[in-house]
Amino acid sequence: MYRGLWNYINRFMDKGHAVSIFLPAVIVGWTLAGVTAGILVCVLTGTDLTAALADIICGGGYAGIILGLFGGVFFLYKTDI
């Protein structure tokens, strides 16, 4: 996933500016994936969505920080841009 997004962004801009687009895109992507997964679990289990909304948003935020930011920085470090 990281490689595909990195290659897509590099098609439209140089590597110096691509980092400033890549990291926020990865963070937002993982945050939305976490929130979507939380909402889906609530719908499938029948949990009241309004009662669990704060937990879902918090879980999505942690997914964005841990998998998005740290994963994106590690990917950029590993690719040696």
C-alpha positions in Angstrom: 0.0 0.0 0.0 2.7 2.5 0.9 4.7 1.7 -2.2 1.7 2.2 -4.5 0.8 5.5 -2.9 4.4 6.7 -3.0 4.7 5.8 -6.7 1.3 7.5 -7.5 2.3 10.7 -5.8 5.8 10.7 -7.4 4.1 10.7 -10.9 2.8 14.1 -10.3 5.5 15.9 -8.3 9.2 15.7 -7.4 10.4 13.7 -4.4 11.1 16.8 -2.2 7.5 17.8 -2.3 6.0 14.2 -2.3 6.8 13.7 1.3 4.6 16.6 2.4 1.7 14.9 0.5 2.5 11.3 1.3 2.5 11.4 5.1 -0.8 13.3 5.6 -2.4 11.0 2.9 -1.3 7.9 4.8 -2.4 9.2 8.1 -5.8 10.2 6.8 -6.2 6.9 5.0 -5.4 4.8 8.1 -7.7 7.0 10.3 -10.6 6.6 7.9 -10.0 2.8 7.8 -10.0 2.6 11.6 -13.2 4.6 11.9 -14.9 2.6 9.2 -13.8 -0.7 10.8 -15.2 0.5 14.1 -18.5 1.6 12.7 -18.8 -1.7 10.8 -18.1 -3.7 14.0 -20.8 -1.7 15.8 -23.3 -2.3 13.1 -22.6 -6.0 12.9 -22.7 -6.5 16.7 -25.7 -4.3 17.2 -23.9 -1.9 19.6 -25.4 1.6 20.0 -23.3 3.7 17.6 -23.8 7.0 19.5 -22.5 5.4 22.8 -19.4 4.0 21.1 -18.6 7.0 18.9 -15.9 8.4 21.1 -14.2 5.1 21.3 -14.4 4.6 17.5 -12.9 8.1 16.8 -10.1 7.5 19.4 -9.3 4.1 17.8 -9.2 5.6 14.4 -6.9 8.3 15.6 -4.5 5.8 17.1 -4.6 3.8 13.8 -3.7 6.9 11.9 -0.8 7.8 14.3 0.6 4.3 14.7 0.1 2.7 11.3 0.0 6.0 9.3 2.6 8.2 10.7 5.1 5.7 12.1 4.5 3.3 9.2 4.9 6.1 6.7 8.1 7.4 8.3 9.6 3.9 8.5 8.7 3.4 4.8 10.4 6.6 3.8 13.4 5.8 5.9 13.6 2.3 4.3 13.3 3.6 0.8 16.1 6.2 1.3 14.5 9.1 -0.6 
